[in-house]
Amino acid sequence: MSSVKERLQRLGLTLPKAAAPVANYVPFVRTGSLVVISGQICFGPNGKLAPEHTGKLGAEVPVEAGVAAARLCALNVLAQLDAAVGDIDHAVVQCVRLGGFINAVPSFAGLAPIMNGASDLMVELLGDRGRHARSTVGVAELPLDAAVEVEAMFEVR
């Protein structure tokens, strides 16, 4: 079985630097065998939001850009997890849950496929350990007008 780093490399991806919090919270909390990751928005590899990942699904953000934004969120979640545990390959037992927030117009009914961007990447990188429970909700607004935000919970050793 290949490592998460090898799988990232095969996909042409790298884990970004874990983003610092922008308000009064911590990026993750480790308690017992759980790590809870605060919501991560779709910062790109340069640490910035791309114009195509800002705004609302169902308006200025097309579905493909929303899926890509969710994938970026998942990468940022994994960067925080790596900061929390040091070695994802050996520490992660299971991705327990992902929560997705989609910045969307009220009539946008395609929330689940957008969040699949994050869910699919988690399974691609962690295999069966990446299968998780999930909730996805449409919201009126997200920080910095991000299109997507994802939070997570992992069981770790």
Salt bridges, closest charged atoms under 4 A:
ASP87 OD2 - HIS90 ND1 2.61
GLU124 OE2 - ARG71 NH1 3.06
ASP128 OD1 - ARG131 NE 3.31
GLU141 OE1 - LYS56 NZ 3.85
GLU151 OE2 - ARG97 NH1 3.18
